[in-house]
Amino acid sequence: MMKHADVKKLTYVSAVATLGAVGLMVASIVFPKPALLVFAMSVGQGLGTLSLATYLLAIALDLQSGGGLIERVEEDVGEIKSDTAHE
């Protein structure tokens, strides 16, 4: 069973891979050299695919475990509302 921390790690990996892919694409536009373009398009596509796959896996595993992330967010929002009501 996946834990909340494991889903967060997968989401973090997805975000880092996305930023890497975007960085490569921006570098290929700013510095339009043929070798950099080929590298950015190849590696950037790989990183983009990896980020999509890890993000979808994180969603599927969270839903399979009962949507623990959703419950935690709802609890946190409830605590915030009750804290602001007491002030």
C-alpha positions in Angstrom: 0.0 0.0 0.0 1.4 3.4 -1.0 1.8 5.9 1.8 1.2 9.6 1.6 4.9 10.3 1.6 5.4 8.0 -1.4 2.7 9.8 -3.4 4.4 13.1 -2.6 7.7 11.8 -3.8 6.3 10.7 -7.1 4.7 14.1 -7.5 8.0 15.8 -6.6 9.8 13.7 -9.2 7.1 14.6 -11.8 7.6 18.3 -11.0 11.4 18.1 -11.3 11.2 16.2 -14.6 8.8 18.8 -16.0 11.0 21.7 -15.0 14.0 19.9 -16.6 12.1 19.3 -19.8 10.9 22.9 -19.9 14.4 24.2 -19.2 15.8 22.2 -22.1 13.1 23.5 -24.5 13.7 27.1 -23.4 17.5 26.6 -23.9 16.9 25.2 -27.4 14.9 28.4 -28.3 17.3 30.8 -26.7 20.4 29.2 -28.1 19.3 27.6 -31.4 22.2 25.3 -32.2 21.5 22.1 -34.1 23.1 19.8 -31.5 21.2 21.5 -28.7 17.9 21.3 -30.6 18.3 17.6 -31.2 19.3 17.0 -27.6 16.5 19.2 -26.2 13.9 17.5 -28.3 15.0 14.0 -27.5 15.8 14.3 -23.8 13.1 16.9 -23.3 10.5 14.5 -24.7 11.8 11.7 -22.5 11.6 13.9 -19.4 8.1 15.1 -20.3 6.9 11.6 -20.8 8.5 10.5 -17.5 6.8 13.4 -15.7 3.4 12.6 -17.1 3.8 8.9 -16.2 4.9 9.5 -12.6 2.1 12.1 -12.1 -0.5 9.7 -13.4 0.9 6.9 -11.2 0.8 9.1 -8.2 -2.9 9.9 -8.9 -3.8 6.3 -9.5 -2.0 5.1 -6.3 -3.6 7.8 -4.2 -7.1 7.0 -5.5 -6.4 3.3 -5.0 -5.4 3.9 -1.4 -8.7 5.7 -0.7 -7.7 9.2 -1.7 -5.8 9.9 1.5 -4.5 13.2 0.1 -8.1 14.5 -0.4 -9.0 13.6 3.2 -6.0 15.3 4.6 -6.7 18.5 2.7 -10.3 18.5 3.9 -9.1 18.0 7.5 -6.6 20.9 7.1 -9.3 23.2 5.7 -11.7 22.2 8.5 -9.0 23.1 11.1 -8.2 26.4 9.4 -11.9 27.3 9.4 -12.3 26.4 13.1 -9.2 28.4 14.0 -10.4 31.5 12.2 -13.9 31.2 13.7 -12.4 31.2 17.3 -10.4 34.4 16.7 
